[in-house]
Amino acid sequence: MPDVRLASPRGRWILLTTVLGSSMALLDSTVVNVALPRIGRDLDAGLAALQWTVNAYMVTLAGLILLGGALGDRFGRRRIFVLGVLWFAAASLLCGLAPNAGVLIAARALQGIGGALLTPGSLALIQASFHPDDRGRAVGLWSGFGGVGAAVGPFLGGWLVDGAGWRWVFLLNVPLALLCAPIALRHVPESSDERAHTRFDVLGAVLGAAALALLTYALIEARTASWAVALSAVAGVAAAVAFVVVERRGKDPMMPLDVFASRQFTAVNLVTLCVYAAFGGFFFLAALQLQVVVGWSALAAGTALLPTTVLMLLLSARSGELAERLGPRLQLTAGPLFCAAGMVLMLRVGPGASYLADVLPALLVLGVGMVTLVAPLTASVLAAVDTARAGLASGVNNAAARAAGLVAVAALPLLTGMGEEAYRSAPAFDDAFGPAMLICAGVLVAGSVLAFTTVRRRPSPDCARPECRTHGSVLTPPLEGDPTS
């Protein structure tokens, strides 16, 4: 039984290294959007390259995160966590030194692999190390400090972009890793799952990542209407079908499809796809709108987006408590509607927009909606399956949210007619931004209707409860438990 106490020196070191590791991945998921206009100008890259700068990371992370958790269970959670931290740092160094957009995109895909190793590992280390009496508080502190990292991300990214340059957005990970890895090796006990002797579902992971990559390519490049786009779309669909077949027939699937036998689990994941597609598209485009159209600096744009994360940090725990008293359906219905209203309010953000009169009201309404829905969403996912499979359910839900975000980043410019040079022209980008916000709002309304018609009013009393009460990430729901269990 794990016996490390949170108040002990070793407990504090464990908490520090897991927070540092997870913060690296959280920072990169929020910082990069703010840096995109400067990256595009410096590397002479078109809009498609900026989309890939975001999505190359998300493709490998979403496709491999469940496999990353399984590797930790088999070969040692500390070992895989440290490997992920060092891999992430090496890929970040390559990002910072990238001479062109192609190298940057490839390095971002490598970063995603590192993120898939360290993200589930950081939580698994806490659960495997701390005494059961301290585990809940340790998870809460890990989640809260990670949320602070997510909140600092846009501000820090803007400050670096305007000062030292966008390359330091990535290079900053190197000293963090050099601090994190030695602490983990010295202070974190090694642990593994003695039951984890099954084969790894490498084929499933490869097919899942390939399907995401091919379909993303087809969406991003669809404006060219080439044979390569058509072949990529067909190959992506074929890879997705093959993934389902492998997961259904495999002896040790990465994503056991019988978990979707629960109608409630399937419904909540469909709601997840709706809301996180809208969030992914919004934060990708809003950072560009504030810089390209409104004319703000990267620092001003990053700082402007802080209210959503701050509201999440301050109020997510109370939202979860409210959902426990009232049941999740009301909040899962109302939350997306608030978010949709916030995105409609973003239609007022154009040339010469005022932060207090135009931007802040939209972000506050959006933030209230996110606070309202995220905690009940996680609780509903955990309540939809047996307690023993709560970690798996959370891992699947987290991967689904990431996949939804990357599809939105790929599809929205296509749906709104953004050309390759749109981000260089304020009028062209502004013309597409409004329809994009309306599409995001429509997807959120669909999620609200889906939640109202499918989510149970009350979960069973003996279901798993979320441990991550405080949550600050605006792009993914929190991970809960061991994603391989």
C-alpha positions in Angstrom: 0.0 0.0 0.0 1.4 3.5 -0.8 2.4 5.2 2.4 3.9 8.6 1.5 2.2 11.4 3.5 1.5 14.8 1.9 3.0 16.7 4.8 6.3 14.9 4.6 9.3 16.3 2.6 9.0 13.4 0.2 5.3 14.1 -0.3 6.0 17.7 -1.2 8.7 16.7 -3.7 6.4 14.3 -5.4 3.7 16.9 -5.7 6.2 19.4 -7.1 7.5 17.1 -9.8 4.1 16.0 -10.9 2.9 19.6 -11.1 5.9 20.6 -13.1 5.5 17.7 -15.5 1.8 18.3 -16.1 2.2 22.0 -16.3 4.6 21.6 -19.2 1.9 20.0 -21.3 -0.9 22.3 -20.0 1.2 25.4 -20.8 1.9 24.3 -24.4 -1.8 23.6 -25.0 -2.7 27.3 -24.2 0.5 29.3 -25.0 0.9 28.3 -28.6 -2.3 29.9 -29.9 -1.1 33.3 -28.7 2.2 32.9 -30.6 0.6 31.8 -34.0 0.6 35.2 -35.8 4.3 35.8 -35.0 5.2 32.2 -36.0 3.5 32.6 -39.3 5.2 35.9 -40.1 8.7 34.7 -39.0 8.5 31.4 -40.9 6.5 32.8 -43.8 3.8 30.2 -43.2 0.2 30.1 -44.4 -2.9 29.4 -42.4 -2.6 25.7 -43.0 0.8 25.6 -41.3 -0.6 27.4 -38.3 -3.4 24.9 -38.1 -0.9 22.1 -38.2 1.2 23.8 -35.5 -1.7 23.3 -33.2 -3.0 20.0 -34.5 0.2 18.0 -35.0 0.5 18.1 -31.2 -3.1 17.2 -30.6 -3.1 14.2 -33.1 -0.3 12.3 -31.3 -1.4 13.3 -27.8 -5.1 12.3 -28.4 -4.1 9.1 -30.2 -1.5 7.8 -27.8 -2.6 9.0 -24.3 -4.3 5.7 -23.4 -1.3 3.8 -24.6 1.0 6.1 -22.5 -0.9 5.1 -19.3 -0.6 1.4 -20.2 3.2 1.7 -20.7 3.5 3.3 -17.2 1.5 0.4 -15.6 3.8 -2.2 -17.2 7.3 -0.7 -17.2 7.0 1.6 -14.2 5.1 4.9 -13.8 8.1 6.9 -12.7 10.2 5.6 -15.6 7.7 6.4 -18.2 6.9 9.8 -16.6 10.6 10.8 -16.7 10.9 9.5 -20.3 7.9 11.6 -21.2 9.3 14.7 -19.6 12.7 14.3 -21.3 11.1 13.5 -24.6 8.8 16.5 -24.3 11.8 18.7 -23.6 13.8 17.4 -26.5 10.9 18.0 -28.9 10.4 21.5 -27.4 14.0 22.3 -28.1 13.5 21.2 -31.7 10.4 23.4 -31.9 12.4 26.3 -30.6 15.2 25.8 -33.1 12.9 25.0 -36.1 14.2 26.7 -39.2 10.9 26.3 -41.1 7.3 25.4 -40.6 7.8 21.8 -41.7 10.3 21.1 -38.9 8.1 22.9 -36.4 5.1 20.8 -37.3 7.1 17.5 -37.0 8.5 18.6 -33.7 5.1 19.4 -32.4 4.0 15.9 -33.3 6.9 14.6 -31.3 5.9 16.8 -28.4 2.5 15.2 -28.4 4.1 11.8 -28.0 6.0 13.1 -24.9 2.7 14.6 -23.6 1.0 11.2 -24.0 3.7 9.7 -21.8 3.8 12.3 -19.0 0.2 13.5 -18.8 -1.4 10.3 -17.5 1.8 9.5 -15.6 1.7 12.6 -13.5 -1.7 11.6 -12.0 -0.8 7.9 -11.8 2.3 8.8 -9.7 0.2 10.6 -7.1 -2.3 7.8 -6.8 0.4 5.2 -6.6 2.6 7.1 -4.0 0.4 8.8 -1.5 -1.3 7.3 1.5 -5.1 6.8 0.8 -5.9 9.3 3.5 -3.9 12.0 1.7 -4.6 11.0 -1.9 -7.7 13.1 -2.4 -6.0 16.2 -1.1 -2.9 15.5 -3.2 -5.0 15.1 -6.4 -6.8 18.3 -5.6 -3.5 20.3 -5.1 -2.1 18.8 -8.3 -5.2 19.8 -10.2 -5.3 23.2 -8.7 -1.7 24.1 -9.3 -2.0 22.7 -12.8 -4.9 25.0 -13.4 -2.8 27.9 -12.3 -0.2 26.9 -14.9 -3.0 26.8 -17.5 -4.1 30.3 -16.4 -0.6 31.7 -16.6 0.0 30.2 -20.0 -1.6 32.8 -22.3 -0.1 35.7 -20.3 3.3 34.1 -20.2 3.1 33.2 -23.9 2.2 36.7 -24.9 5.0 38.2 -22.7 7.6 35.9 -24.3 6.3 36.4 -27.9 6.5 40.2 -27.5 9.8 40.1 -25.7 12.3 37.3 -26.2 10.4 35.9 -29.2 8.0 33.0 -29.9 10.8 30.4 -29.8 11.1 30.8 -26.1 7.5 29.6 -25.7 9.0 26.2 -26.5 12.5 26.6 -25.1 11.0 27.4 -21.7 10.2 23.7 -21.3 13.8 22.7 -21.3 14.8 24.1 -17.9 11.5 22.9 -16.5 12.3 19.4 -17.6 15.8 19.6 -16.2 14.3 20.5 -12.9 11.5 18.0 -13.0 13.3 14.8 -14.0 16.0 14.7 -11.3 13.4 15.4 -8.6 11.3 12.5 -9.9 14.3 10.1 -10.0 15.4 11.1 -6.5 12.2 11.4 -4.6 9.4 9.6 -6.4 9.0 5.8 -5.6 8.8 3.5 -8.6 5.5 1.7 -9.0 3.7 -0.5 -11.5 0.6 -2.6 -11.9 1.4 -6.3 -11.2 -1.7 -7.2 -13.2 -0.4 -5.4 -16.3 1.0 -8.3 -18.2 -1.2 -8.1 -21.3 0.0 -7.1 -24.8 0.0 -3.5 -25.7 -2.5 -2.4 -28.3 0.1 -0.7 -30.5 -1.9 -1.4 -33.6 -5.0 0.3 -32.1 -3.0 3.3 -31.1 -1.4 3.7 -34.5 -4.7 3.3 -36.3 -6.4 5.9 -34.0 -3.6 8.4 -34.5 -3.5 7.7 -38.3 -7.2 8.2 -38.6 -7.0 11.6 -36.8 -4.0 12.7 -38.9 -5.4 11.7 -42.2 -8.9 13.3 -41.6 -7.3 16.4 -40.3 -5.1 16.7 -43.4 -8.1 16.3 -45.6 -10.0 19.0 -43.8 -7.1 21.5 -43.7 -6.1 21.0 -47.3 -9.6 20.6 -48.7 -9.5 24.0 -50.2 -7.0 22.7 -52.8 -9.5 20.0 -54.0 -6.6 17.7 -55.0 -6.4 13.9 -55.4 -4.2 13.9 -52.3 -7.0 15.3 -50.2 -9.6 12.8 -51.5 -7.2 9.9 -50.9 -6.5 11.2 -47.4 -10.1 11.4 -46.6 -10.8 7.9 -47.8 -7.7 6.5 -46.0 -8.7 8.3 -42.8 -12.2 6.8 -42.9 -10.6 3.4 -43.6 -8.2 3.8 -40.6 -11.1 4.8 -38.4 -13.1 1.7 -39.4 -10.0 -0.5 -38.9 -9.5 1.0 -35.5 -13.1 0.1 -34.4 -12.6 -3.5 -35.8 -9.3 -3.9 -33.9 -10.7 -2.6 -30.7 -13.7 -4.8 -31.0 -11.8 -8.0 -31.7 -8.5 -7.5 -29.9 -7.8 -9.4 -26.7 -6.4 -6.4 -24.9 -7.8 -3.3 -26.6 -6.6 0.2 -25.7 -10.2 1.4 -25.8 -12.6 -1.5 -25.0 -15.7 -0.7 -27.0 -18.0 -2.4 -24.5 -17.7 0.7 -22.4 -20.0 2.3 -24.9 -22.6 -0.2 -24.1 -23.7 2.3 -21.5 -26.0 4.7 -23.3 -25.3 7.3 -20.7 -21.5 7.1 -21.3 -22.1 7.3 -25.1 -24.4 10.3 -24.7 -22.1 12.2 -22.3 -19.2 11.7 -24.7 -21.3 13.1 -27.6 -21.9 16.1 -25.4 -18.2 16.3 -24.8 -17.5 16.2 -28.6 -19.9 19.2 -29.1 -18.6 21.4 -26.3 -14.9 20.8 -26.7 -15.1 21.2 -30.5 -16.5 24.6 -29.9 -13.9 25.4 -27.2 -11.0 24.3 -29.4 -12.2 26.3 -32.4 -12.9 29.4 -30.2 -9.5 29.6 -28.5 -7.6 29.0 -31.8 -9.5 31.8 -33.6 -10.0 34.2 -30.7 -6.2 34.6 -30.1 -5.8 35.4 -33.8 -8.8 37.7 -34.0 -7.5 39.8 -31.1 -4.1 40.3 -32.8 -4.9 40.3 -36.5 -8.2 42.3 -36.4 -8.3 44.2 -33.2 -4.6 44.9 -33.5 -3.5 44.0 -29.9 0.0 42.7 -29.0 0.5 39.0 -28.1 0.7 40.0 -24.4 -2.6 41.9 -24.6 -4.3 39.1 -26.4 -3.1 36.5 -24.0 -4.0 38.5 -21.0 -7.5 39.2 -22.4 -8.3 35.5 -22.5 -7.5 35.0 -18.8 -11.0 35.5 -17.3 -12.3 32.1 -18.5 -9.5 30.2 -16.8 -9.7 32.3 -13.7 -13.4 31.6 -13.4 -12.8 27.9 -13.8 -10.2 27.9 -11.0 -12.3 29.9 -8.6 -15.7 28.2 -9.2 -15.3 24.7 -10.7 -15.3 23.0 -7.2 -18.5 24.8 -6.3 -20.1 23.8 -9.6 -19.3 20.2 -8.8 -20.9 20.5 -5.4 -24.0 22.0 -7.0 -24.2 19.2 -9.5 -24.1 16.6 -6.6 -27.1 18.3 -5.0 -29.2 19.0 -8.1 -28.0 16.3 -10.5 -25.9 17.0 -13.6 -28.6 17.4 -16.3 -29.6 21.0 -15.5 -26.0 22.3 -15.6 -25.1 20.3 -18.7 -28.1 21.9 -20.4 -27.6 25.4 -19.2 -23.8 25.5 -19.4 -23.5 25.1 -23.2 -26.2 27.7 -23.7 -24.2 30.2 -21.7 -21.1 29.4 -23.7 -23.0 29.8 -27.0 -24.2 33.2 -25.8 -20.6 34.2 -25.0 -19.5 33.2 -28.5 -22.4 35.2 -30.0 -21.2 38.2 -28.0 -17.8 37.8 -29.6 -19.4 39.0 -32.8 -18.9 42.5 -31.4 -15.2 42.1 -31.3 -13.8 43.7 -34.4 -11.6 46.6 -35.4 -11.2 49.1 -32.6 -13.0 46.8 -30.1 -12.9 47.8 -26.4 -11.8 45.3 -23.9 -14.3 46.3 -21.2 -17.2 46.9 -23.4 -16.8 44.2 -26.0 -14.3 41.4 -25.1 -14.7 41.1 -21.4 -18.5 40.6 -21.3 -18.2 37.8 -23.9 -15.4 36.1 -22.0 -17.2 36.3 -18.7 -20.4 34.8 -20.1 -18.3 32.1 -21.8 -16.4 31.5 -18.5 -19.7 31.1 -16.5 -20.9 28.5 -19.0 -17.6 26.6 -18.8 -17.7 26.6 -15.0 -21.3 25.4 -15.2 -20.8 22.4 -17.4 -17.2 21.0 -16.9 -17.5 19.6 -13.4 -20.9 17.9 -14.1 -19.6 16.6 -17.4 -16.7 14.8 -15.6 -19.0 13.5 -12.9 -21.5 12.1 -15.5 -18.7 10.3 -17.3 -17.6 8.6 -14.1 -21.1 7.8 -13.1 -21.9 6.1 -16.4 -19.7 3.1 -15.9 -18.7 0.7 -13.1 -16.5 2.2 -10.5 -13.6 -0.1 -11.5 -13.6 1.4 -15.0 -13.8 5.0 -13.9 -10.2 5.7 -14.9 -10.7 4.2 -18.4 -13.9 6.2 -18.8 -12.1 9.5 -17.9 -9.2 8.6 -20.3 -11.6 8.0 -23.2 -13.5 11.2 -22.4 -10.2 13.2 -22.3 -9.1 11.8 -25.6 -12.5 12.5 -27.2 -12.3 16.2 -26.1 -8.8 16.5 -27.6 -9.9 14.9 -30.9 -13.0 17.2 -31.1 -10.7 20.3 -30.6 -8.3 19.3 -33.4 -11.2 18.6 -35.8 -12.6 22.0 -35.1 -9.3 23.7 -35.7 -9.1 21.9 -39.0 -12.7 22.4 -40.1 -13.6 25.9 -39.1 -11.3 27.8 -41.6 -12.7 25.5 -44.3 -16.3 26.1 -43.4 -15.9 29.8 -43.2 -13.9 30.3 -46.4 -10.6 31.4 -44.8 -7.8 31.4 -47.4 -4.1 30.6 -46.8 -3.3 34.3 -46.2 -6.4 35.2 -44.2 -4.5 35.8 -41.0 -2.4 38.4 -42.7 -5.5 40.5 -43.7 -7.7 42.0 -40.9 -10.8 42.4 -43.2 -10.5 38.8 -44.5 -10.1 37.3 -41.1 -12.8 39.3 -39.5 -15.3 38.3 -42.3 -14.7 34.6 -41.4 -14.5 35.0 -37.6 -18.2 35.9 -37.2 -19.5 32.9 -39.1 -17.0 30.7 -37.1 -18.4 32.0 -33.8 -22.0 31.3 -35.0 -21.0 27.7 -36.0 -19.4 27.2 -32.6 -22.5 28.6 -30.9 -24.7 26.2 -33.0 -22.6 23.2 -32.0 -22.9 24.2 -28.3 -26.7 24.5 -28.6 -26.8 21.0 -30.1 -24.8 19.8 -27.1 -27.3 21.4 -24.8 -30.2 19.7 -26.5 -28.4 16.4 -26.4 -27.7 16.8 -22.7 -31.3 17.7 -21.9 -32.7 14.7 -23.7 -30.1 12.0 -22.7 -28.4 12.7 -19.4 -30.0 11.2 -16.3 -31.1 13.6 -13.6 -29.5 11.6 -10.8 -26.4 9.3 -11.0 -26.4 6.1 -8.9 -25.3 6.7 -5.3 -22.4 4.3 -5.4 -20.7 5.6 -8.6 -17.2 7.1 -8.6 -16.9 10.7 -7.7 -14.4 13.2 -9.3 -11.2 13.7 -7.4 -10.1 16.8 -9.4 -12.4 19.3 -7.9 -10.5 22.3 -9.1 -9.8 22.5 -12.8 -8.3 25.2 -15.0 -7.8 23.7 -18.5 -10.2 25.3 -21.0 -9.4 22.7 -23.8 -9.8 19.3 -22.0 -11.7 17.8 -19.1 -9.6 16.6 -16.2 -8.2 13.1 -16.1 -9.5 11.0 -13.2 -8.0 7.8 -12.0 -5.8 5.3 -14.0 -6.9 5.6 -17.7 -6.0 2.0 -18.3 -8.2 0.5 -15.6 
